[in-house]
Amino acid sequence: MNDGYIYSVKKTDDDALETLIEKSNIKADFTPRQMLNDQESARRVIKELKGKLDIETKKCDNIEHHHPFVKDMTLEQLYTCHMYYEAKALIDPIRGIPPKLKEVEDVLKESEEEFIHIAKELDLDILPTQEEVVEEAVAKIVD
């Protein structure tokens, strides 16, 4: 990863994940643990957004199936149309959840790549072992 930044160890720690790293050109100090915490937060947001997207998509499908008149709205049907409108807005490919989901996924991918790059460049023992990678993959399958 050649991102144009220079990484240096500002302060070492017995726990490699607590090593304070300085990133040049932007003056950002952080620890690998903070990066991992940010990545985990991004994963939670992705999971929540995907769940919400699924729920709202099913809600729209249900309303369209049981209330096909939503496309020819009358005042009597306002409540149903309101529910339909709210759900449809959230799944809109331009203004809804999908672009936000992609943005968070892109940020997570970039952070994971940077994490690996920093570990290698600064020779920090912070990358997961093969066993840990397998355990995490199995946990995702079970989840």
N, C-alpha and C positions, 0 to 999 in steps of 0.2 A: 504494500500500500504506500504509494508515494503521494502523500497529501500536501507536501510543501511545509509541513510543520517539523520542528525539531523537538524531541522529547528528552527530558533529562530528569534524573532523580534529584529531588530537592531535599528529601529527608527519608532515610530508610527506617524500617520498622521490622521487628522480629516476625511479625505477620506480614507476608509479602503483599497481601491485599490492602494493607494500611500504608503502603509506601506512598509518600506524597510526590506526585509527578508534576513537573512544570511543562506546559505546552507553549512553544515560542510563537511570536507574531500576534498572539491574542491575549497573552498573560492569563492563563487559566490554570489554577492549581486544583488538583483532584486526586483521589485515591482510586485504585482499581475497585475497591469495595463500593465506592460511590457509583462508579460506572455500572457495576453489576446490579446495584439497587435501582438505578435509572432504567436499565434494561428490563428488570423484573416488573417495574411499574409500567413500562411500555407494553410488555406482554399482557398484563392485567387489563390495560385499556383496550388492547386489541381483542381480547376475549370478551370483554363487556360489549364492545361495539358490534362484534360479530353476533353475539346473542341478541342484542337489541335489533339488529338488522333482520335476523331470522323471525323474531316475534312480530315486528311491524309488517314484514312481507306476508306472513301468514294472516295477520289481521286484515290486510287489504284483500287478500284472496278470499277470506271468509265473507267480508262485507260485499264484495263483488258477486260472490256466489249466492248469498242469501238476500241481497238487496240490489239487484241489477239496475234499479231505477236511479242509482246514485249519479249516473251520467246525465239524467234528465231531472235535475233537482227541482223540488217544489218546497214551499215553506214547511209543509208537514214532514218532510224528510231531512230537515236541516240537521238534526242531531246525528243521524247516521252519516250524512255527508261530512259533517264536521270530523267525526272519528276517522273517516276515510281520508280526508284531506290531511290530517295530522300524520297519519301513518305513511301516506304517500310522500309527504314532504321529507320524512326521515330516510326513505330509501331512494330518493332522487339521486341519480348518478352524478349530478353536477353540484347540488347544494346540500345533499343529505349526508348520511353516514359513509357511503363508499369512499369519497375523496379523503375524509378524515382518517378512515381505516388505512388507506394506502399511505397517507402521510406518516402515520405512526409506525407502520410496518417498515417504511423506508428509513426512518430515523433509527429504529431498532437495528436494522441490517447494517447501517453505517457505523453505529456504536459498537456492534459486535466485531466488525472488521477492524476498527480502530483499536479495540481492546486486544485483539490478537497481535496486531502490529506493534503496539506498545510493549506487550509481554516479550515479544521476540527482540525488539530493538534494545530494550533495557535489560534483557536477560532476567526477567522476573519469573519466578515459579508460581504463576497464577492461573495457568490454563488448566482446564479440567483433564483428568486422566481418562483413558479410554473406558474404564469401568464406570466412571461418573457420567460419561456421555451416554453409555448404554442404559444406565439406571434412569437418567432423565428421559430418554426416548421411551422406555417401558412405562414410566410414570405418565407420560403424555398419552400413550395408547390407552392406559387404564382410565385416565381422566376423561 
